[in-house]
Amino acid sequence: MKTIAVSYKQLYEIISALELKLKLSLAEANDRSILTEDEIADMSNDIAFLEVILADLKSTFERWQTLPSTRD
């Protein structure tokens, strides 16, 4: 397994894109009535989980911005 370094901003953008994709997929599936109620609930839970992760990433990133620089 390779280790890949990403910044908080990049991670936030990746998860935001995933959240948007899930929301769009859920909306499309609802329009076409192709999901069961359980599948809709699962996708909704996934979206809610991503929203929690995004909020945590955002608050952590904002806290880090207020820390003094250690690059001297």
Phi, psi and omega in degrees: 000132179270149174262131179240126179270128175228151178279164176301321180298315179296317179298318178299316180295320179297312182291324176299318178295319178296317178299314179299316179300316178297317180297317179294319178297318179295317179297316179296316180295322177295318179298323182266357179053048183252001179249150173280167178299322179295319179294321177297316179297318179298314180295321178297320177295320177299317179297315179299320178297316179296323178297322177295316179299316180298318179297319179294316178300317181297314181293322178296315179299317180296321177295319180296327180295334182270352180285146177293148180291142178253009181266084178240000000 
